[in-house]
Each structure stands twice: as C-alpha cells, then as structure tokens.
Amino acid sequence: MFTGEDLILACSAIGAGLALIAGIGPGIGQGIAAGHAAAAVGRNPGAKADITSTMLLGQAVAETTGLYGLAIGIILLFVKPLT
C-alpha cells in the first residue's frame, strides 16, 4: 500500500520532471537568436561587436528561465519534506 510519504515523493519526482521541461524554451530561443545574429553579422560585418554583445545579453536573460527550472527540479528531488 502507498503511504502519504510515498505519494509526496512520487509527486515531487513528477514535479521535478515537469520543471526541467522549462529548459526546452530557452534552448530553442537561444538557437534562433544565434542564427539571426550570425545572419546579421553576415549582412553587416562592421557591427559584429554590437550584434554579439546584444545577442549575449539576450541569451543570458533567456537562460535564467532554464536555470530556475533546474533549481526547482533539484529542490524537489533532494529536499525531503517529511524526513
């Protein structure tokens, strides 16, 4: 039979898996941003520094969503609320 603690641990594992799905969006967004930045540098090589700095700033902001999801997933897996 399942106890309340087993249910909480199972739900924590499911929640951790769902939280890690948050890494998909930033990965796709960063790939799109890098592709557009490469195309922009190809059109205007003189603006490479400005394009690169703007792209890296945008990717750093986008990555925070994935990192927050990872942090929540780790918390759900390793923090035992009933022990």
Jmol script that loads the backbone (N, CA, C; Angstrom):
load data "model"
ATOM      1  N   MET A   1       0.835  -1.186   0.000  1.00  0.00           N
ATOM      2  CA  MET A   1       0.000   0.000   0.000  1.00  0.00           C
ATOM      3  C   MET A   1       0.877   1.245   0.000  1.00  0.00           C
ATOM      4  N   PHE A   2       0.331   2.269  -0.567  1.00  0.00           N
ATOM      5  CA  PHE A   2       1.037   3.540  -0.601  1.00  0.00           C
ATOM      6  C   PHE A   2       0.717   4.339   0.653  1.00  0.00           C
ATOM      7  N   THR A   3       1.742   4.973   1.169  1.00  0.00           N
ATOM      8  CA  THR A   3       1.524   5.877   2.295  1.00  0.00           C
ATOM      9  C   THR A   3       1.522   7.311   1.789  1.00  0.00           C
ATOM     10  N   GLY A   4       1.213   8.232   2.668  1.00  0.00           N
ATOM     11  CA  GLY A   4       1.228   9.639   2.286  1.00  0.00           C
ATOM     12  C   GLY A   4       2.611  10.106   1.875  1.00  0.00           C
ATOM     13  N   GLU A   5       3.633   9.551   2.535  1.00  0.00           N
ATOM     14  CA  GLU A   5       5.010   9.935   2.197  1.00  0.00           C
ATOM     15  C   GLU A   5       5.382   9.455   0.799  1.00  0.00           C
ATOM     16  N   ASP A   6       4.945   8.246   0.428  1.00  0.00           N
ATOM     17  CA  ASP A   6       5.214   7.743  -0.915  1.00  0.00           C
ATOM     18  C   ASP A   6       4.568   8.623  -1.973  1.00  0.00           C
ATOM     19  N   LEU A   7       3.350   9.066  -1.712  1.00  0.00           N
ATOM     20  CA  LEU A   7       2.645   9.932  -2.651  1.00  0.00           C
ATOM     21  C   LEU A   7       3.365  11.263  -2.824  1.00  0.00           C
ATOM     22  N   ILE A   8       3.835  11.809  -1.725  1.00  0.00           N
ATOM     23  CA  ILE A   8       4.552  13.094  -1.795  1.00  0.00           C
ATOM     24  C   ILE A   8       5.858  12.937  -2.565  1.00  0.00           C
ATOM     25  N   LEU A   9       6.580  11.850  -2.330  1.00  0.00           N
ATOM     26  CA  LEU A   9       7.835  11.629  -3.052  1.00  0.00           C
ATOM     27  C   LEU A   9       7.573  11.406  -4.540  1.00  0.00           C
ATOM     28  N   ALA A  10       6.521  10.676  -4.877  1.00  0.00           N
ATOM     29  CA  ALA A  10       6.192  10.453  -6.285  1.00  0.00           C
ATOM     30  C   ALA A  10       5.804  11.763  -6.965  1.00  0.00           C
ATOM     31  N   CYS A  11       5.001  12.562  -6.292  1.00  0.00           N
ATOM     32  CA  CYS A  11       4.598  13.849  -6.863  1.00  0.00           C
ATOM     33  C   CYS A  11       5.789  14.795  -6.988  1.00  0.00           C
ATOM     34  N   SER A  12       6.738  14.704  -6.056  1.00  0.00           N
ATOM     35  CA  SER A  12       7.954  15.525  -6.152  1.00  0.00           C
ATOM     36  C   SER A  12       8.773  15.133  -7.377  1.00  0.00           C
ATOM     37  N   ALA A  13       8.862  13.836  -7.648  1.00  0.00           N
ATOM     38  CA  ALA A  13       9.613  13.389  -8.821  1.00  0.00           C
ATOM     39  C   ALA A  13       8.922  13.824 -10.111  1.00  0.00           C
ATOM     40  N   ILE A  14       7.606  13.721 -10.153  1.00  0.00           N
ATOM     41  CA  ILE A  14       6.868  14.168 -11.337  1.00  0.00           C
ATOM     42  C   ILE A  14       7.022  15.674 -11.515  1.00  0.00           C
ATOM     43  N   GLY A  15       6.920  16.423 -10.430  1.00  0.00           N
ATOM     44  CA  GLY A  15       7.091  17.877 -10.497  1.00  0.00           C
ATOM     45  C   GLY A  15       8.482  18.276 -10.941  1.00  0.00           C
ATOM     46  N   ALA A  16       9.499  17.523 -10.500  1.00  0.00           N
ATOM     47  CA  ALA A  16      10.871  17.818 -10.924  1.00  0.00           C
ATOM     48  C   ALA A  16      11.021  17.606 -12.425  1.00  0.00           C
ATOM     49  N   GLY A  17      10.429  16.550 -12.931  1.00  0.00           N
ATOM     50  CA  GLY A  17      10.485  16.315 -14.368  1.00  0.00           C
ATOM     51  C   GLY A  17       9.794  17.401 -15.158  1.00  0.00           C
ATOM     52  N   LEU A  18       8.646  17.850 -14.666  1.00  0.00           N
ATOM     53  CA  LEU A  18       7.929  18.936 -15.337  1.00  0.00           C
ATOM     54  C   LEU A  18       8.702  20.241 -15.262  1.00  0.00           C
ATOM     55  N   ALA A  19       9.375  20.483 -14.138  1.00  0.00           N
ATOM     56  CA  ALA A  19      10.154  21.718 -14.004  1.00  0.00           C
ATOM     57  C   ALA A  19      11.320  21.742 -14.977  1.00  0.00           C
ATOM     58  N   LEU A  20      11.900  20.582 -15.267  1.00  0.00           N
ATOM     59  CA  LEU A  20      13.044  20.541 -16.174  1.00  0.00           C
ATOM     60  C   LEU A  20      12.638  20.723 -17.625  1.00  0.00           C
ATOM     61  N   ILE A  21      11.357  20.613 -17.911  1.00  0.00           N
ATOM     62  CA  ILE A  21      10.879  20.909 -19.262  1.00  0.00           C
ATOM     63  C   ILE A  21      11.102  22.394 -19.583  1.00  0.00           C
ATOM     64  N   ALA A  22      11.251  23.200 -18.544  1.00  0.00           N
ATOM     65  CA  ALA A  22      11.472  24.629 -18.740  1.00  0.00           C
ATOM     66  C   ALA A  22      12.769  24.920 -19.488  1.00  0.00           C
ATOM     67  N   GLY A  23      13.659  23.944 -19.606  1.00  0.00           N
ATOM     68  CA  GLY A  23      14.903  24.143 -20.343  1.00  0.00           C
ATOM     69  C   GLY A  23      14.734  24.079 -21.850  1.00  0.00           C
ATOM     70  N   ILE A  24      13.601  23.607 -22.332  1.00  0.00           N
ATOM     71  CA  ILE A  24      13.398  23.471 -23.773  1.00  0.00           C
ATOM     72  C   ILE A  24      13.247  24.841 -24.433  1.00  0.00           C
ATOM     73  N   GLY A  25      12.444  25.695 -23.848  1.00  0.00           N
ATOM     74  CA  GLY A  25      12.188  27.020 -24.424  1.00  0.00           C
ATOM     75  C   GLY A  25      13.435  27.869 -24.585  1.00  0.00           C
ATOM     76  N   PRO A  26      14.242  28.014 -23.527  1.00  0.00           N
ATOM     77  CA  PRO A  26      15.469  28.795 -23.680  1.00  0.00           C
ATOM     78  C   PRO A  26      16.430  28.211 -24.707  1.00  0.00           C
ATOM     79  N   GLY A  27      16.492  26.897 -24.806  1.00  0.00           N
ATOM     80  CA  GLY A  27      17.379  26.281 -25.794  1.00  0.00           C
ATOM     81  C   GLY A  27      16.963  26.625 -27.210  1.00  0.00           C
ATOM     82  N   ILE A  28      15.679  26.550 -27.475  1.00  0.00           N
ATOM     83  CA  ILE A  28      15.177  26.898 -28.808  1.00  0.00           C
ATOM     84  C   ILE A  28      15.392  28.392 -29.074  1.00  0.00           C
ATOM     85  N   GLY A  29      15.071  29.217 -28.089  1.00  0.00           N
ATOM     86  CA  GLY A  29      15.219  30.666 -28.254  1.00  0.00           C
ATOM     87  C   GLY A  29      16.657  31.091 -28.473  1.00  0.00           C
ATOM     88  N   GLN A  30      17.573  30.468 -27.765  1.00  0.00           N
ATOM     89  CA  GLN A  30      18.978  30.819 -27.930  1.00  0.00           C
ATOM     90  C   GLN A  30      19.497  30.382 -29.295  1.00  0.00           C
ATOM     91  N   GLY A  31      19.034  29.263 -29.775  1.00  0.00           N
ATOM     92  CA  GLY A  31      19.437  28.829 -31.116  1.00  0.00           C
ATOM     93  C   GLY A  31      18.937  29.770 -32.192  1.00  0.00           C
ATOM     94  N   ILE A  32      17.694  30.208 -32.041  1.00  0.00           N
ATOM     95  CA  ILE A  32      17.137  31.168 -33.003  1.00  0.00           C
ATOM     96  C   ILE A  32      17.901  32.486 -32.945  1.00  0.00           C
ATOM     97  N   ALA A  33      18.193  32.952 -31.728  1.00  0.00           N
ATOM     98  CA  ALA A  33      18.918  34.216 -31.576  1.00  0.00           C
ATOM     99  C   ALA A  33      20.312  34.132 -32.180  1.00  0.00           C
ATOM    100  N   ALA A  34      21.003  33.021 -31.958  1.00  0.00           N
ATOM    101  CA  ALA A  34      22.346  32.869 -32.518  1.00  0.00           C
ATOM    102  C   ALA A  34      22.295  32.819 -34.047  1.00  0.00           C
ATOM    103  N   GLY A  35      21.287  32.167 -34.587  1.00  0.00           N
ATOM    104  CA  GLY A  35      21.147  32.108 -36.042  1.00  0.00           C
ATOM    105  C   GLY A  35      20.887  33.466 -36.650  1.00  0.00           C
ATOM    106  N   HIS A  36      20.011  34.235 -36.021  1.00  0.00           N
ATOM    107  CA  HIS A  36      19.731  35.580 -36.530  1.00  0.00           C
ATOM    108  C   HIS A  36      20.941  36.498 -36.367  1.00  0.00           C
ATOM    109  N   ALA A  37      21.691  36.326 -35.273  1.00  0.00           N
ATOM    110  CA  ALA A  37      22.890  37.144 -35.081  1.00  0.00           C
ATOM    111  C   ALA A  37      23.939  36.808 -36.137  1.00  0.00           C
ATOM    112  N   ALA A  38      24.084  35.532 -36.453  1.00  0.00           N
ATOM    113  CA  ALA A  38      25.052  35.155 -37.492  1.00  0.00           C
ATOM    114  C   ALA A  38      24.643  35.730 -38.849  1.00  0.00           C
ATOM    115  N   ALA A  39      23.345  35.721 -39.131  1.00  0.00           N
ATOM    116  CA  ALA A  39      22.870  36.308 -40.386  1.00  0.00           C
ATOM    117  C   ALA A  39      23.098  37.819 -40.398  1.00  0.00           C
ATOM    118  N   ALA A  40      22.890  38.468 -39.251  1.00  0.00           N
ATOM    119  CA  ALA A  40      23.093  39.920 -39.174  1.00  0.00           C
ATOM    120  C   ALA A  40      24.560  40.279 -39.358  1.00  0.00           C
ATOM    121  N   VAL A  41      25.460  39.490 -38.784  1.00  0.00           N
ATOM    122  CA  VAL A  41      26.895  39.746 -38.963  1.00  0.00           C
ATOM    123  C   VAL A  41      27.279  39.519 -40.418  1.00  0.00           C
ATOM    124  N   GLY A  42      26.660  38.547 -41.066  1.00  0.00           N
ATOM    125  CA  GLY A  42      26.940  38.318 -42.485  1.00  0.00           C
ATOM    126  C   GLY A  42      26.505  39.491 -43.349  1.00  0.00           C
ATOM    127  N   ARG A  43      25.409  40.136 -42.975  1.00  0.00           N
ATOM    128  CA  ARG A  43      24.941  41.297 -43.741  1.00  0.00           C
ATOM    129  C   ARG A  43      25.751  42.551 -43.433  1.00  0.00           C
ATOM    130  N   ASN A  44      26.192  42.687 -42.160  1.00  0.00           N
ATOM    131  CA  ASN A  44      26.900  43.903 -41.757  1.00  0.00           C
ATOM    132  C   ASN A  44      28.064  43.527 -40.841  1.00  0.00           C
ATOM    133  N   PRO A  45      29.208  43.132 -41.403  1.00  0.00           N
ATOM    134  CA  PRO A  45      30.334  42.697 -40.578  1.00  0.00           C
ATOM    135  C   PRO A  45      30.894  43.794 -39.675  1.00  0.00           C
ATOM    136  N   GLY A  46      30.683  45.032 -40.028  1.00  0.00           N
ATOM    137  CA  GLY A  46      31.208  46.128 -39.211  1.00  0.00           C
ATOM    138  C   GLY A  46      30.513  46.256 -37.869  1.00  0.00           C
ATOM    139  N   ALA A  47      29.311  45.724 -37.748  1.00  0.00           N
ATOM    140  CA  ALA A  47      28.555  45.828 -36.500  1.00  0.00           C
ATOM    141  C   ALA A  47      28.655  44.558 -35.665  1.00  0.00           C
ATOM    142  N   LYS A  48      29.707  43.776 -35.894  1.00  0.00           N
ATOM    143  CA  LYS A  48      29.833  42.486 -35.212  1.00  0.00           C
ATOM    144  C   LYS A  48      29.855  42.638 -33.692  1.00  0.00           C
ATOM    145  N   ALA A  49      30.587  43.595 -33.168  1.00  0.00           N
ATOM    146  CA  ALA A  49      30.698  43.757 -31.716  1.00  0.00           C
ATOM    147  C   ALA A  49      29.347  44.104 -31.095  1.00  0.00           C
ATOM    148  N   ASP A  50      28.618  45.023 -31.715  1.00  0.00           N
ATOM    149  CA  ASP A  50      27.312  45.407 -31.186  1.00  0.00           C
ATOM    150  C   ASP A  50      26.313  44.252 -31.254  1.00  0.00           C
ATOM    151  N   ILE A  51      26.331  43.541 -32.357  1.00  0.00           N
ATOM    152  CA  ILE A  51      25.402  42.416 -32.525  1.00  0.00           C
ATOM    153  C   ILE A  51      25.710  41.314 -31.521  1.00  0.00           C
ATOM    154  N   THR A  52      26.998  41.021 -31.355  1.00  0.00           N
ATOM    155  CA  THR A  52      27.392  39.955 -30.436  1.00  0.00           C
ATOM    156  C   THR A  52      27.039  40.302 -28.998  1.00  0.00           C
ATOM    157  N   SER A  53      27.305  41.537 -28.579  1.00  0.00           N
ATOM    158  CA  SER A  53      27.005  41.910 -27.197  1.00  0.00           C
ATOM    159  C   SER A  53      25.506  41.897 -26.935  1.00  0.00           C
ATOM    160  N   THR A  54      24.720  42.365 -27.880  1.00  0.00           N
ATOM    161  CA  THR A  54      23.269  42.346 -27.711  1.00  0.00           C
ATOM    162  C   THR A  54      22.746  40.920 -27.675  1.00  0.00           C
ATOM    163  N   MET A  55      23.277  40.049 -28.523  1.00  0.00           N
ATOM    164  CA  MET A  55      22.850  38.654 -28.550  1.00  0.00           C
ATOM    165  C   MET A  55      23.192  37.958 -27.234  1.00  0.00           C
ATOM    166  N   LEU A  56      24.400  38.160 -26.728  1.00  0.00           N
ATOM    167  CA  LEU A  56      24.798  37.508 -25.484  1.00  0.00           C
ATOM    168  C   LEU A  56      23.972  37.991 -24.298  1.00  0.00           C
ATOM    169  N   LEU A  57      23.642  39.266 -24.273  1.00  0.00           N
ATOM    170  CA  LEU A  57      22.785  39.779 -23.202  1.00  0.00           C
ATOM    171  C   LEU A  57      21.402  39.142 -23.266  1.00  0.00           C
ATOM    172  N   GLY A  58      20.853  39.042 -24.453  1.00  0.00           N
ATOM    173  CA  GLY A  58      19.544  38.415 -24.610  1.00  0.00           C
ATOM    174  C   GLY A  58      19.567  36.941 -24.249  1.00  0.00           C
ATOM    175  N   GLN A  59      20.636  36.242 -24.593  1.00  0.00           N
ATOM    176  CA  GLN A  59      20.726  34.828 -24.250  1.00  0.00           C
ATOM    177  C   GLN A  59      20.895  34.625 -22.751  1.00  0.00           C
ATOM    178  N   ALA A  60      21.606  35.519 -22.093  1.00  0.00           N
ATOM    179  CA  ALA A  60      21.759  35.407 -20.641  1.00  0.00           C
ATOM    180  C   ALA A  60      20.417  35.591 -19.949  1.00  0.00           C
ATOM    181  N   VAL A  61      19.623  36.515 -20.414  1.00  0.00           N
ATOM    182  CA  VAL A  61      18.298  36.732 -19.831  1.00  0.00           C
ATOM    183  C   VAL A  61      17.401  35.525 -20.098  1.00  0.00           C
ATOM    184  N   ALA A  62      17.474  34.961 -21.295  1.00  0.00           N
ATOM    185  CA  ALA A  62      16.642  33.801 -21.636  1.00  0.00           C
ATOM    186  C   ALA A  62      17.056  32.572 -20.836  1.00  0.00           C
ATOM    187  N   GLU A  63      18.320  32.438 -20.533  1.00  0.00           N
ATOM    188  CA  GLU A  63      18.804  31.253 -19.834  1.00  0.00           C
ATOM    189  C   GLU A  63      18.335  31.208 -18.388  1.00  0.00           C
ATOM    190  N   THR A  64      17.991  32.347 -17.800  1.00  0.00           N
ATOM    191  CA  THR A  64      17.562  32.334 -16.403  1.00  0.00           C
ATOM    192  C   THR A  64      16.315  31.479 -16.213  1.00  0.00           C
ATOM    193  N   THR A  65      15.439  31.423 -17.196  1.00  0.00           N
ATOM    194  CA  THR A  65      14.247  30.589 -17.075  1.00  0.00           C
ATOM    195  C   THR A  65      14.638  29.120 -16.942  1.00  0.00           C
ATOM    196  N   GLY A  66      15.559  28.665 -17.753  1.00  0.00           N
ATOM    197  CA  GLY A  66      16.021  27.285 -17.656  1.00  0.00           C
ATOM    198  C   GLY A  66      16.726  26.994 -16.343  1.00  0.00           C
ATOM    199  N   LEU A  67      17.510  27.944 -15.868  1.00  0.00           N
ATOM    200  CA  LEU A  67      18.211  27.748 -14.597  1.00  0.00           C
ATOM    201  C   LEU A  67      17.242  27.707 -13.423  1.00  0.00           C
ATOM    202  N   TYR A  68      16.204  28.536 -13.465  1.00  0.00           N
ATOM    203  CA  TYR A  68      15.197  28.474 -12.403  1.00  0.00           C
ATOM    204  C   TYR A  68      14.485  27.136 -12.416  1.00  0.00           C
ATOM    205  N   GLY A  69      14.167  26.617 -13.587  1.00  0.00           N
ATOM    206  CA  GLY A  69      13.545  25.300 -13.681  1.00  0.00           C
ATOM    207  C   GLY A  69      14.455  24.212 -13.135  1.00  0.00           C
ATOM    208  N   LEU A  70      15.752  24.294 -13.439  1.00  0.00           N
ATOM    209  CA  LEU A  70      16.713  23.326 -12.917  1.00  0.00           C
ATOM    210  C   LEU A  70      16.795  23.404 -11.395  1.00  0.00           C
ATOM    211  N   ALA A  71      16.832  24.612 -10.857  1.00  0.00           N
ATOM    212  CA  ALA A  71      16.900  24.775  -9.407  1.00  0.00           C
ATOM    213  C   ALA A  71      15.659  24.180  -8.730  1.00  0.00           C
ATOM    214  N   ILE A  72      14.489  24.427  -9.288  1.00  0.00           N
ATOM    215  CA  ILE A  72      13.263  23.877  -8.719  1.00  0.00           C
ATOM    216  C   ILE A  72      13.275  22.351  -8.800  1.00  0.00           C
ATOM    217  N   GLY A  73      13.736  21.807  -9.939  1.00  0.00           N
ATOM    218  CA  GLY A  73      13.821  20.357 -10.077  1.00  0.00           C
ATOM    219  C   GLY A  73      14.751  19.732  -9.049  1.00  0.00           C
ATOM    220  N   ILE A  74      15.905  20.342  -8.822  1.00  0.00           N
ATOM    221  CA  ILE A  74      16.851  19.818  -7.835  1.00  0.00           C
ATOM    222  C   ILE A  74      16.268  19.904  -6.428  1.00  0.00           C
ATOM    223  N   ILE A  75      15.610  21.010  -6.129  1.00  0.00           N
ATOM    224  CA  ILE A  75      14.974  21.159  -4.819  1.00  0.00           C
ATOM    225  C   ILE A  75      13.914  20.080  -4.612  1.00  0.00           C
ATOM    226  N   LEU A  76      13.088  19.849  -5.622  1.00  0.00           N
ATOM    227  CA  LEU A  76      12.046  18.839  -5.483  1.00  0.00           C
ATOM    228  C   LEU A  76      12.604  17.431  -5.329  1.00  0.00           C
ATOM    229  N   LEU A  77      13.738  17.151  -5.950  1.00  0.00           N
ATOM    230  CA  LEU A  77      14.299  15.809  -5.849  1.00  0.00           C
ATOM    231  C   LEU A  77      15.053  15.564  -4.547  1.00  0.00           C
ATOM    232  N   PHE A  78      15.755  16.557  -4.039  1.00  0.00           N
ATOM    233  CA  PHE A  78      16.666  16.310  -2.941  1.00  0.00           C
ATOM    234  C   PHE A  78      16.222  16.859  -1.584  1.00  0.00           C
ATOM    235  N   VAL A  79      15.205  17.671  -1.537  1.00  0.00           N
ATOM    236  CA  VAL A  79      14.707  18.147  -0.256  1.00  0.00           C
ATOM    237  C   VAL A  79      13.553  17.243   0.152  1.00  0.00           C
ATOM    238  N   LYS A  80      13.718  16.565   1.236  1.00  0.00           N
ATOM    239  CA  LYS A  80      12.710  15.622   1.718  1.00  0.00           C
ATOM    240  C   LYS A  80      11.842  16.321   2.770  1.00  0.00           C
ATOM    241  N   PRO A  81      10.594  16.643   2.442  1.00  0.00           N
ATOM    242  CA  PRO A  81       9.783  17.426   3.370  1.00  0.00           C
ATOM    243  C   PRO A  81       9.320  16.649   4.601  1.00  0.00           C
ATOM    244  N   LEU A  82       9.294  15.337   4.541  1.00  0.00           N
ATOM    245  CA  LEU A  82       8.761  14.570   5.674  1.00  0.00           C
ATOM    246  C   LEU A  82       9.811  13.872   6.512  1.00  0.00           C
ATOM    247  N   THR A  83      11.084  14.000   6.157  1.00  0.00           N
ATOM    248  CA  THR A  83      12.091  13.282   6.926  1.00  0.00           C
ATOM    249  C   THR A  83      12.920  14.209   7.762  1.00  0.00           C
TER     250      THR A  83
END
end "model"
wireframe off; spacefill off
backbone 0.3
color backbone group
